[in-house]
């Protein structure tokens, strides 16, 4: 997941990230759109 977020063109130069700590997952993004995209990636959604 983190690798896909780091390499996606639409996330370059942004704070988009996913943090996994113990049993908690935190999604970080600059906009609601980015958060929705990260959520989709983490749920195993469509890939390019």
C-alpha positions in Angstrom: 0.0 0.0 0.0 2.6 2.5 1.0 4.6 1.9 -2.1 1.6 2.5 -4.4 0.8 5.7 -2.6 4.5 6.9 -2.9 4.6 6.1 -6.6 1.3 7.5 -7.7 1.5 10.6 -9.9 -1.5 12.3 -8.2 0.1 11.9 -4.8 3.6 13.3 -5.7 4.5 16.4 -3.7 1.7 15.9 -1.2 1.4 14.6 2.4 -0.6 11.5 1.3 0.4 8.6 3.4 -0.9 5.6 5.4 0.3 4.8 8.9 -0.3 1.5 10.6 0.4 1.3 14.3 -0.7 -1.5 16.5 -4.4 -2.0 15.6 -4.9 1.5 14.2 -4.7 2.6 10.6 -4.4 6.4 9.9 -4.9 7.8 6.4 -3.2 11.2 5.7 -4.1 13.4 2.8 -4.4 17.0 1.7 -8.0 16.7 0.5 -11.1 14.6 0.8 -10.4 13.2 -2.7 -6.9 12.0 -1.6 -8.4 10.4 1.5 -11.0 8.6 -0.7 -8.2 7.4 -3.0 -6.1 6.1 -0.1 -9.1 4.4 1.4 -9.8 2.7 -1.9 -6.1 1.5 -2.1 -6.2 0.2 1.4 -9.4 -1.7 0.8 -7.9 -3.4 -2.3 -9.8 -1.3 -4.8 -9.1 -1.0 -8.5 -5.5 -0.7 -9.6 -4.1 0.9 -12.7 
